[in-house]
Amino acid sequence: MSGRRTSLCLLALLATLGGCKEEAEAPPIRPVLSVKAEARSTETLGPFAGSIQPRYSTDFSFRIFGRMVARMVNIGSAVKQGDEIAALDPAVQALLVRNAEAAVASAKAQLANARAEEGRQRTLAEHNITPQSQVDVVIQNRETASANLARASASLRRAEDALSFTQLRADFDGVVTSAPLEAGQVVNPGQKVVTIARPDVREAVISVPSALADLLSGGEAFDIDVQLDPSVTMKAATVRSVDPTADPITRTRQVFLTLNDPPPAFRLGITVSVTLSKKVPPRVELPASALLERDGRKQVWIVDPATSKVSLREVAVAGSRDGTIAVTSGIAVGERVVTVGVNSLAPGQTVKIAAPYTAAPDTAAEGPRRAAK
């Protein structure tokens, strides 16, 4: 009997040790991060920061050299067509006008004298008192006086134009966006005095990566949402143009978006957020960390909702951008995919889905509850 009891005890001990070994060899339950697959038929790019700028703006400058004695506008000033913007010292040009007026008066007197002399000589020539050669000389003097008057009149008009050039006037209605010069400075012809923009034609200007700029310049059809704040939003009509050269520092290119009837809130100079979206074949977007590549195959871990066990699934990936991949086949909508820890899992391993992070409760509010308990 004692030997039988000993055998039974040994068998029980071996069974217990075998169970412990199996439990020790069972893979641990690993917490993982995951996402639920959702199909998307629209590709969204952005948002990209930009600003509202005028499509048409003009740099105004003086045509002549001089010292600027006044500037009537400042940045942000609204001007009307014909309004005076700035003025030069007109003293020199006024003297030139008076000199030209005197030259015109002298030429007119000489012409009048030449015409009178021509009339007298013609009368004498008709009575054979003066030879024809004398008449020809008088006629030549009259023509010379007439030419001198024309030249003096042209000089007067040129001097009057130079005097008018001392006043700088707006050619159209607009808003002053730049005024780099102040009164008292000496300016050269063509040097920018103010910049006036036409606020009636506005556009959004954004900076995008060069690869995306190539898509936009190629006529890619995008829906463009321009958002100023949640209460003010609109759609841009189209991409007007794309800067062919990239910025040497940021390596981005500027894209000019034509606005379709922008609201008054879209003032010049304000910052906007632009989102580009287009229709694409249905796909599932996942973080790039969810992809596991082995032996040239692209796979992901799928979590069974009933058993919380994972299994490998081969998928087809269309491309990747900004840390995400686009899966076109291999995943059904609603399936849960592991996104972090894919290299530490084994087929059939049980995982624990990590709960999303929630903020800690307010301690000030918890105090009275604890006191009540």
C-alpha angles and dihedrals in degrees: 000000000000091000091051092051090050091053092050092050091051092050091050091049092049091049090051092049091048091052091050090050091052091048091049092050094049110107114252123253104258123203112228139178116241144169133211113244114246125183117235126193096179127068113212123198124190147323094235121190116235144147139237111253135172117259092214124040131155133206110223120208140163120263094216138048119260150111115286109231099178143018113193100190138055135198108297095022116141113226134190128217109281096019115140112248104178140346139214128214102277098196097105094043091048090055091050090052092052090048091051092048090053091050090052092051091050092049091050091052092049091049092050091050092047091051092050092049090049090054093050093048092049091053091050091046091054089058092046091245097117122043119242091245090065090052090052091053091051091049090051091051091051092051090048091052090049091052091048090054091051091050092048091049091052090050089051092052090049091050091048090050090051089051091051089050089067086074118068114206134183117254094203143009113281152118126274109242100170136024110171098166130070132204113278097038122121110236132198125221110279095016110140113253102168138352118223122195129198106235094192092077110050133169139182118246119198136171117230135173115278094247092056091045088058090056092050093047089051092065097259110174108242132167105227119207116190110197123190096168134333091275097047119054137138143168122253117230101227147318105282098189144335124224106247094211128061125231108262092224106038096026089222130126129225120244120199115211122196111226120222108223097325117212121245090258089070094082124170114279100016120132119246137184116231124198122191121203136172139177116265134172112280111279142158117242117210135171112269089239089070093067118096116192118198128162091350093305125119113222141167134199114250119201118219105224093208099051102018088230124138131229133182119251125188113226140184115237120203097192146305134246135169094358096312134102129212113225113198100180141008099058127080122215111266097026117129117238126196111238104178128041098025093145094057099055132095129203111274094016117146114237136189117228108228113232116239116263116266126188118257115259119261108269092209090059093043093054098072090045092055091046090052091052 
